[in-house]
Amino acid sequence: MDIFHDNPLFSGVRQMLGAFAKQQMRPIAMKHDTEESMPWDLMRSAQALGMTQSAMQDGRKKLTGVEDDPDPKKPRTMARLGVAASEELAWGCAGIALALGGSGLAASPVSRMGNDEQKAEFKKLLSGNDEHGRIRVAAMALSEPGTGSDISGLKTSARRDGDHHWIIRGSKQWITNGQSASVFVVWAQTEPDAGRAGVRGFIVGRGTPGLVPGKKETKLGIRASETAQVHFEDVRVHGDMMLGVGGESAGLADTKKMLDSTRPMVGAQATGIARAAYEFLLDRVRGGSLHGTPMASHQHIMFELADMAMEIHAARLMAHKAAWMADHHIENVMESSMAKAYGARVAQAVTNRAMVLLGEEALEPGHPVEKWYRDAKIYDIFEGTGQIQRRIIAKQLTGQNPT
Ligand SMILES: Cc1cc2nc3c(=O)[nH]c(=O)nc-3n(C[C@H](O)[C@H](O)[C@H](O)COP(=O)(O)OP(=O)(O)OC[C@H]3O[C@@H](n4cnc5c(N)ncnc54)[C@H](O)[C@@H]3O)c2cc1C
C-alpha cells in the first residue's frame, strides 16, 4: 500500500509523476544517457507543469494547486511532496530527474535567504528562452577543485570594490547545469580568515563579464544531467545580489539547514533507482526460469528479492520521516543524513544484486539495470558523501557539534 494513501495531495502527486515517469521519461532515458545530452524538449513540457523549479513556491503551486501557509508555526507539505516526487521521477530516470530539478539547487537558497528584490531578479533571469531557444536553467556553484566536502576551505573569493560592489574570483567544479545556466548562485569567501562564517552566496547572471562556463564532465551515471566547471574571472557583482544580508539567515549556516531539507529528497531519488531495478527483477522472476525450473522456485533468488523489498521499504520510510519532521519544523539533521546515506546504500546494493541475478545480459551497455547500477553510485558522492553523512550522524549521536 502507498504510504501516502490517506493523503490525496501526496498520493495524487505520486500518481501523476509516476505516470509522467513511465510515459515521458522511460522511453527517452537510454538515448540521453548514451548521448550525454540534456532532455530539453521534455524540460519544456515539465516546466509547463511546474516541475522544473520545484523549490520555488510558484512551481509547487502550479504542480499541486496548493501553497504552503506562510505562518512558520503551521505544518508545511513541501518536504513530503519533494520526497514523493523525487522517488517517482528517479524511478523514471535519475539523470533526467536531475535535469528537470537541477535549477532547484539554486532556487533553494534564493527561496530561503533571498529578499523580495533578489527573488524577483532570480525569477527574471530564469524567465523566457535562452539564446538556443531552450528553457532557462540555474546552477548552484559551491564545490571547487579540492573543496567539495570541506566548504570552509573555499578558495573562491569575493572582495569589496567600492561601497556597493564585490569582485568574485575563483573556479567551481562539478556544477549541475554549469555550462547552460542563465543564472548562478555562487558561493565565495568574503573574509579571508573567517572560515565558514565568511562564506556568502551571490546571484550572478550569465552574461556578466568574467563569468566563463568551463569544461563539461563525462560521468559514469546520471548522464542526462549536465555537470561542468565554471570560472569566475573578476566578476563584478552588485552588493544587492548578496544573499542573506541584513537578516537572521546568512551564509553557510543557512546552507547547511537547506541541505537538511534536500537530503531526504536525494535519499528518495536513490530509493526510486533501487525500486526500478527491483521491479525489473521481480517481473523477470515471476515469468522466468533458471536451469529449467521457475526462477521463483529458487530459494536464493526469493531471499534476495525479500531483502531488496525490505531495504527499499525502509529507505522510503526514512526519507518520509525526515521530510515529515522538516514539514513540522522539527530539527532533522540526523534523520536527513540517515535518509540520504541509507538510500544511497540501498540503491547500490539493490542494483548490484539485480545485476548479479540477471547474469551477463545486464552487463550489456544499454540494458536498463546496467544504467541504474551506474546511476546509483553517484548518490554516495553528491549532496555530501556517504562518509560525510555518517560523520554527521555520529556527531549527532554523541552530542558533538550539534549543527
Ligand atoms: C553529478 C554531480 C553533480 C554535482 N552537482 C553539484 C552542484 O550543482 N553544485 C555544487 O556545488 N557541487 C556539485 N557537485 C559536487 C559534490 O557536491 C561533491 O563532489 C561532493 O561534495 C564531494 O566533494 P569532492 O568530490 O570534492 O570530494 P572530497 O570532499 O575531496 O572527498 C574525497 C573523499 O574524502 C572523504 N572525506 C572528505 N572529508 C571527510 C571527513 N571530514 N571525514 C571523512 N571522510 C571525508 C569523502 O567522503 C570522499 O570519500 C556534484 C557532484 C556530482 C558527482
The ligand as an SDF file (V2000), in Angstrom:
LIG
                    3D

 53 58  0  0  0  0  0  0  0  0999 V2000
   26.8930   14.5090  -10.6290 C   0  0  0  0  0  0  0  0  0  0  0  0
   27.3550   15.5340   -9.6730 C   0  0  0  0  0  0  0  0  0  0  0  0
   26.6760   16.7570   -9.5990 C   0  0  0  0  0  0  0  0  0  0  0  0
   27.1070   17.7300   -8.7040 C   0  0  0  0  0  0  0  0  0  0  0  0
   26.4580   18.9450   -8.6760 N   0  0  0  0  0  0  0  0  0  0  0  0
   26.9400   19.9510   -7.8840 C   0  0  0  0  0  0  0  0  0  0  0  0
   26.3480   21.2540   -7.9290 C   0  0  0  0  0  0  0  0  0  0  0  0
   25.3710   21.5070   -8.6490 O   0  0  0  0  0  0  0  0  0  0  0  0
   26.8960   22.2300   -7.1640 N   0  0  0  0  0  0  0  0  0  0  0  0
   27.9780   22.0120   -6.3500 C   0  0  0  0  0  0  0  0  0  0  0  0
   28.4140   22.9480   -5.7080 O   0  0  0  0  0  0  0  0  0  0  0  0
   28.5550   20.7720   -6.2840 N   0  0  0  0  0  0  0  0  0  0  0  0
   28.0650   19.7420   -7.0330 C   0  0  0  0  0  0  0  0  0  0  0  0
   28.6650   18.5060   -7.0110 N   0  0  0  0  0  0  0  0  0  0  0  0
   29.8590   18.2900   -6.1640 C   0  0  0  0  0  0  0  0  0  0  0  0
   29.5860   17.4190   -4.9790 C   0  0  0  0  0  0  0  0  0  0  0  0
   28.7680   18.0580   -4.0480 O   0  0  0  0  0  0  0  0  0  0  0  0
   30.9680   16.9990   -4.4140 C   0  0  0  0  0  0  0  0  0  0  0  0
   31.5290   16.0850   -5.3540 O   0  0  0  0  0  0  0  0  0  0  0  0
   30.8570   16.3610   -3.0650 C   0  0  0  0  0  0  0  0  0  0  0  0
   30.5400   17.3260   -2.1010 O   0  0  0  0  0  0  0  0  0  0  0  0
   32.1590   15.6620   -2.6700 C   0  0  0  0  0  0  0  0  0  0  0  0
   33.2290   16.5290   -2.7800 O   0  0  0  0  0  0  0  0  0  0  0  0
   34.5930   16.0940   -3.5140 P   0  0  0  0  0  0  0  0  0  0  0  0
   34.1970   15.3820   -4.7600 O   0  0  0  0  0  0  0  0  0  0  0  0
   35.4660   17.2880   -3.6140 O   0  0  0  0  0  0  0  0  0  0  0  0
   35.2400   15.0380   -2.5400 O   0  0  0  0  0  0  0  0  0  0  0  0
   36.1750   15.3460   -1.2760 P   0  0  0  0  0  0  0  0  0  0  0  0
   35.4830   16.2970   -0.3570 O   0  0  0  0  0  0  0  0  0  0  0  0
   37.5370   15.6780   -1.7470 O   0  0  0  0  0  0  0  0  0  0  0  0
   36.2010   13.9210   -0.5790 O   0  0  0  0  0  0  0  0  0  0  0  0
   37.0130   12.8520   -1.0630 C   0  0  0  0  0  0  0  0  0  0  0  0
   36.8240   11.6630   -0.1230 C   0  0  0  0  0  0  0  0  0  0  0  0
   37.2040   12.0170    1.2230 O   0  0  0  0  0  0  0  0  0  0  0  0
   36.1240   11.7930    2.1190 C   0  0  0  0  0  0  0  0  0  0  0  0
   36.1210   12.8390    3.1450 N   0  0  0  0  0  0  0  0  0  0  0  0
   36.2660   14.1840    2.9520 C   0  0  0  0  0  0  0  0  0  0  0  0
   36.1850   14.8390    4.1370 N   0  0  0  0  0  0  0  0  0  0  0  0
   35.9790   13.8860    5.0880 C   0  0  0  0  0  0  0  0  0  0  0  0
   35.8050   13.9230    6.5040 C   0  0  0  0  0  0  0  0  0  0  0  0
   35.8360   15.0830    7.1820 N   0  0  0  0  0  0  0  0  0  0  0  0
   35.5790   12.7510    7.1610 N   0  0  0  0  0  0  0  0  0  0  0  0
   35.5550   11.5720    6.4970 C   0  0  0  0  0  0  0  0  0  0  0  0
   35.7270   11.4650    5.1410 N   0  0  0  0  0  0  0  0  0  0  0  0
   35.9290   12.6090    4.4550 C   0  0  0  0  0  0  0  0  0  0  0  0
   34.8910   11.8410    1.2580 C   0  0  0  0  0  0  0  0  0  0  0  0
   33.8200   11.1150    1.8400 O   0  0  0  0  0  0  0  0  0  0  0  0
   35.3590   11.1990   -0.0300 C   0  0  0  0  0  0  0  0  0  0  0  0
   35.3600    9.8150    0.1090 O   0  0  0  0  0  0  0  0  0  0  0  0
   28.2360   17.4920   -7.8570 C   0  0  0  0  0  0  0  0  0  0  0  0
   28.8860   16.2510   -7.9270 C   0  0  0  0  0  0  0  0  0  0  0  0
   28.4660   15.2810   -8.8100 C   0  0  0  0  0  0  0  0  0  0  0  0
   29.1840   13.9620   -8.8480 C   0  0  0  0  0  0  0  0  0  0  0  0
  1  2  1  0
  2  3  1  0
  2 52  2  0
  3  4  2  0
  4  5  1  0
  4 50  1  0
  5  6  2  0
  6  7  1  0
  6 13  1  0
  7  8  2  0
  7  9  1  0
  9 10  1  0
 10 11  2  0
 10 12  1  0
 12 13  2  0
 13 14  1  0
 14 15  1  0
 14 50  1  0
 15 16  1  0
 16 17  1  0
 16 18  1  0
 18 19  1  0
 18 20  1  0
 20 21  1  0
 20 22  1  0
 22 23  1  0
 23 24  1  0
 24 25  2  0
 24 26  1  0
 24 27  1  0
 27 28  1  0
 28 29  2  0
 28 30  1  0
 28 31  1  0
 31 32  1  0
 32 33  1  0
 33 34  1  0
 33 48  1  0
 34 35  1  0
 35 36  1  0
 35 46  1  0
 36 37  1  0
 36 45  1  0
 37 38  2  0
 38 39  1  0
 39 40  1  0
 39 45  2  0
 40 41  1  0
 40 42  2  0
 42 43  1  0
 43 44  2  0
 44 45  1  0
 46 47  1  0
 46 48  1  0
 48 49  1  0
 50 51  2  0
 51 52  1  0
 52 53  1  0
M  END
$$$$
